[in-house]
């Protein structure tokens, strides 16, 4: 039977991949990717979903962009890496030791055909459900992004939009954080209407 791919806050983590200063002018719709990731980070904070972020060789490629880094909090763990996959031995150890209940990973960042691609395949191989936040991943070209997402769907990843994720994890309009989540949704919709 195919996996259904439901998301629950208690068994989910959010991976933020390599949104670094060096890529600001090189990635297709970079600012939009950053903004969508920021919305998802707000949602994760409300739902107590752990956030794991990486920086690819920051000595050369720079730190995480300030707009994302300013929202890092106690639930965010940042790792430096040289591997293209985010699923490094250090990240694996951190998940095993601190978040054993995690079964699903949501992922945002760059580049779709390199780091997102390799991370997703590694996570799928380890038995995780992987949910790629469609509006929050990109590559240098839209073509590379498109091909990567198609290939990852073939491998069993779920490609889903952020609003679907938000409502799925809240599950009920009576959720204790629903008013705050709706504000985030409205802020996102208003912002996108102005693009």
C-alpha positions as CSV (number, residue, x, y, z in Angstrom):
1,X,0.0,0.0,0.0
2,X,1.3,3.5,-0.8
3,X,2.0,5.8,2.0
4,X,-0.8,8.4,2.6
5,X,1.5,11.2,3.8
6,X,-0.5,12.8,6.6
7,X,1.4,15.3,8.7
8,X,1.1,15.6,12.5
9,X,3.1,18.2,14.5
10,X,4.2,15.7,17.1
11,X,5.9,13.5,14.4
12,X,7.2,16.1,12.0
13,X,10.4,18.2,11.6
14,X,11.1,21.0,9.2
15,X,14.4,21.1,7.2
16,X,15.6,24.4,5.9
17,X,18.4,23.8,3.3
18,X,21.2,26.3,2.6
19,X,19.3,29.6,2.2
20,X,22.6,31.5,2.3
21,X,23.8,35.0,1.3
22,X,25.9,33.9,-1.7
23,X,22.8,32.6,-3.5
24,X,20.7,35.8,-3.2
25,X,21.2,36.9,-6.8
26,X,21.6,33.4,-8.4
27,X,18.5,31.4,-7.5
28,X,15.2,31.6,-9.4
29,X,12.7,33.5,-7.2
30,X,15.1,33.5,-4.2
31,X,13.2,36.2,-2.3
32,X,9.9,34.4,-2.7
33,X,11.5,31.1,-1.4
34,X,12.9,32.9,1.6
35,X,9.5,34.5,2.4
36,X,7.6,31.1,2.0
37,X,10.2,29.4,4.3
38,X,9.8,32.2,6.8
39,X,6.0,31.6,6.9
40,X,6.6,27.9,7.5
41,X,9.0,28.6,10.3
42,X,6.3,30.7,12.0
43,X,3.9,27.8,11.7
44,X,6.5,25.4,13.1
45,X,7.0,27.6,16.1
46,X,3.2,27.7,16.7
47,X,2.9,24.0,16.4
48,X,6.2,23.2,18.2
49,X,7.7,21.5,15.2
50,X,11.5,21.3,15.4
51,X,13.5,23.1,12.7
52,X,16.8,21.9,11.4
53,X,18.7,24.2,9.2
54,X,22.0,23.8,7.2
55,X,24.6,26.0,5.7
56,X,26.7,24.6,2.8
57,X,30.3,25.5,3.4
58,X,29.5,28.9,4.9
59,X,33.2,30.1,4.8
60,X,32.7,30.4,1.0
61,X,28.9,30.6,0.5
62,X,28.0,32.8,3.5
63,X,25.7,32.5,6.4
64,X,21.9,32.0,6.3
65,X,20.2,35.1,5.0
66,X,19.2,37.5,7.9
67,X,15.5,37.3,7.1
68,X,15.5,33.6,8.0
69,X,18.2,33.6,10.7
70,X,16.3,36.3,12.7
71,X,13.5,33.7,13.2
72,X,15.8,31.0,14.5
73,X,14.8,30.2,18.0
74,X,15.3,27.5,20.7
75,X,13.6,24.9,18.4
76,X,16.0,25.6,15.6
77,X,19.3,23.6,15.2
78,X,21.8,24.8,12.7
79,X,24.5,22.6,11.1
80,X,27.3,23.4,8.8
81,X,28.0,20.8,6.0
82,X,30.0,20.0,3.0
83,X,27.9,17.1,1.9
84,X,25.1,18.1,-0.5
85,X,22.6,16.1,1.5
86,X,21.3,17.6,4.7
87,X,21.0,14.2,6.2
88,X,24.6,14.3,7.4
89,X,25.9,12.0,10.2
90,X,25.5,15.0,12.6
91,X,21.9,15.6,11.6
92,X,21.1,11.9,11.8
93,X,22.6,11.8,15.3
94,X,20.6,14.9,16.4
95,X,17.4,13.4,15.2
96,X,18.1,10.0,16.8
97,X,19.0,11.6,20.1
98,X,16.4,14.4,20.3
99,X,13.5,13.7,18.0
100,X,13.0,9.9,17.9
101,X,9.2,10.4,17.3
102,X,9.8,12.2,13.9
103,X,8.5,10.2,11.0
104,X,7.9,13.0,8.5
105,X,10.2,15.7,7.2
106,X,9.0,18.9,5.5
107,X,11.8,20.5,3.4
108,X,12.4,23.9,2.0
109,X,15.5,25.6,0.5
110,X,17.9,25.2,-2.4
111,X,18.9,23.8,-4.8
112,X,16.0,21.5,-5.7
113,X,18.1,19.4,-8.1
114,X,21.1,19.1,-5.8
115,X,20.8,19.4,-2.0
116,X,17.0,19.0,-1.8
117,X,17.2,16.1,-4.2
118,X,19.9,14.2,-2.4
119,X,18.4,15.0,1.1
120,X,15.0,13.7,0.0
121,X,16.4,10.5,-1.4
122,X,18.5,9.9,1.7
123,X,15.5,10.5,4.0
124,X,13.2,8.3,1.9
125,X,15.8,5.5,2.0
126,X,15.7,5.8,5.9
127,X,11.9,5.4,5.9
128,X,10.9,9.0,6.5
129,X,7.9,10.5,4.7
130,X,9.2,13.6,2.9
131,X,7.0,16.6,2.1
132,X,8.6,19.2,-0.2
133,X,7.1,22.6,0.4
134,X,6.5,23.5,-3.3
135,X,6.7,27.3,-3.0
136,X,9.7,27.1,-0.8
137,X,12.2,25.2,-3.0
138,X,14.1,26.4,-6.0
139,X,17.3,26.2,-8.2
140,X,19.2,28.5,-10.4
141,X,16.8,27.7,-13.2
142,X,13.1,27.0,-13.1
143,X,13.8,24.0,-15.4
144,X,16.2,22.4,-12.9
145,X,13.6,22.9,-10.2
146,X,10.8,21.4,-12.3
147,X,12.7,18.3,-13.3
148,X,13.9,17.7,-9.7
149,X,10.3,17.9,-8.3
150,X,9.1,15.5,-10.9
151,X,11.9,13.0,-10.2
152,X,11.3,13.3,-6.4
153,X,7.6,12.5,-6.8
154,X,8.6,9.4,-8.8
155,X,10.7,8.3,-5.8
156,X,7.8,8.7,-3.3
157,X,8.2,12.2,-2.0
158,X,5.1,14.4,-1.5
159,X,5.1,17.8,-3.2
160,X,2.6,20.0,-1.4
161,X,1.9,23.7,-0.9
162,X,2.4,25.4,2.5
163,X,-1.3,26.3,3.1
164,X,-2.3,22.6,2.7
165,X,0.4,21.7,5.2
166,X,-0.8,24.4,7.7
167,X,-4.4,23.2,7.7
168,X,-3.5,19.6,7.7
169,X,-1.3,20.0,10.8
170,X,-3.9,22.1,12.6
171,X,-6.5,19.6,11.6
172,X,-9.4,21.4,13.4
173,X,-10.5,25.0,13.6
174,X,-10.7,24.5,17.3
175,X,-7.0,24.0,17.5
176,X,-5.6,26.1,20.4
177,X,-3.3,28.0,17.9
178,X,-5.7,28.3,15.1
179,X,-6.2,32.1,15.4
180,X,-2.5,32.7,15.1
181,X,-2.2,30.2,12.2
182,X,-5.0,32.0,10.3
183,X,-3.2,35.3,10.8
184,X,-0.1,33.7,9.2
185,X,-2.2,32.3,6.3
186,X,-3.8,35.8,5.8
187,X,-0.4,37.5,5.9
188,X,0.9,35.1,3.4
189,X,-2.1,35.5,1.1
190,X,-1.9,39.3,1.3
191,X,1.8,39.3,0.6
192,X,1.4,37.0,-2.4
193,X,-1.4,39.2,-3.8
194,X,1.1,42.1,-3.9
195,X,3.7,40.2,-5.9
